[in-house]
Amino acid sequence: MDYTDRLGAEPVVIVPGEYALWRTERLNLSIRKVNGSSDPLRHLGWEDSEAQSFTTETDCNGIVWENFATIHQAHEINEIWPDANYHST
């Protein structure tokens, strides 16, 4: 079973072999391949419609937490993968 089945939603953006983003009414889940790392978890993201900017914090376990609005996420996706042509909804 893959994430599409688990979430009951198709991804809103896919960068083959590198990145995928699913958005549901309750959850925003993105998965990004980590180049050269043995750690399978790159970061956790928290989508907040009231976020004024894209921010990151590292918790006591060394995990990066991102806080962003959908427009910030769209900007990051399009900056890294311009061919994705992703727009926030």
C-alpha positions as CSV (number, residue, x, y, z in Angstrom):
1,M,0.0,0.0,0.0
2,D,1.5,3.4,-0.9
3,Y,0.8,6.9,0.5
4,T,-1.9,7.6,-2.1
5,D,-3.9,4.6,-0.8
6,R,-3.2,5.4,2.8
7,L,-4.2,9.1,2.5
8,G,-7.0,8.6,0.1
9,A,-5.7,11.4,-2.1
10,E,-3.5,11.7,-5.2
11,P,-0.2,13.7,-4.8
12,V,-0.5,17.4,-5.8
13,V,3.1,17.5,-7.0
14,I,5.6,14.8,-7.9
15,V,9.2,15.2,-8.9
16,P,10.1,11.7,-10.0
17,G,12.7,10.0,-7.8
18,E,13.1,13.1,-5.6
19,Y,9.9,14.6,-4.0
20,A,6.2,14.1,-3.6
21,L,3.5,16.1,-1.8
22,W,0.1,15.0,-0.7
23,R,-2.5,17.4,0.7
24,T,-5.7,16.4,2.4
25,E,-8.1,18.3,4.5
26,R,-6.3,17.2,7.6
27,L,-2.7,16.6,6.6
28,N,0.0,17.9,4.3
29,L,2.7,15.2,3.8
30,S,5.8,15.6,1.7
31,I,8.6,13.1,1.1
32,R,11.9,14.1,-0.1
33,K,14.8,11.9,-1.0
34,V,17.9,12.5,1.2
35,N,21.0,12.5,-1.0
36,G,24.1,11.0,0.7
37,S,22.4,10.5,4.1
38,S,21.9,7.3,6.1
39,D,19.0,9.1,8.0
40,P,15.7,8.4,6.2
41,L,14.0,11.4,7.8
42,R,15.0,14.8,6.3
43,H,12.4,16.9,8.1
44,L,8.9,17.3,9.4
45,G,6.7,20.1,8.0
46,W,3.9,22.0,9.6
47,E,1.6,23.9,7.3
48,D,0.1,27.0,9.0
49,S,-2.1,29.3,6.9
50,E,-1.1,32.2,9.2
51,A,2.7,31.7,8.9
52,Q,4.3,34.9,7.9
53,S,7.5,33.2,6.5
54,F,9.1,29.9,6.0
55,T,10.9,29.0,9.2
56,T,12.9,26.0,10.6
57,E,13.8,24.8,14.0
58,T,15.8,21.8,15.1
59,D,14.4,19.8,18.0
60,C,16.4,18.0,20.8
61,N,16.6,14.9,18.6
62,G,18.2,16.8,15.7
63,I,15.0,16.7,13.6
64,V,14.3,19.8,11.6
65,W,10.7,21.1,11.9
66,E,9.5,23.5,9.1
67,N,6.7,25.9,9.5
68,F,5.2,27.5,6.4
69,A,2.1,28.7,4.6
70,T,1.2,26.9,1.3
71,I,2.6,29.9,-0.7
72,H,6.0,29.4,1.0
73,Q,6.0,25.7,0.2
74,A,5.1,26.5,-3.4
75,H,8.0,28.9,-3.7
76,E,10.4,26.4,-2.3
77,I,9.2,23.6,-4.6
78,N,9.4,25.8,-7.7
79,E,12.9,27.1,-6.7
80,I,14.3,23.7,-6.2
81,W,12.4,22.0,-9.1
82,P,11.3,24.7,-11.6
83,D,9.9,22.0,-13.9
84,A,7.4,21.0,-11.2
85,N,5.4,24.1,-11.9
86,Y,3.5,23.8,-8.6
87,H,1.1,26.5,-7.4
88,S,-0.5,26.5,-4.0
89,T,-4.2,26.2,-3.8
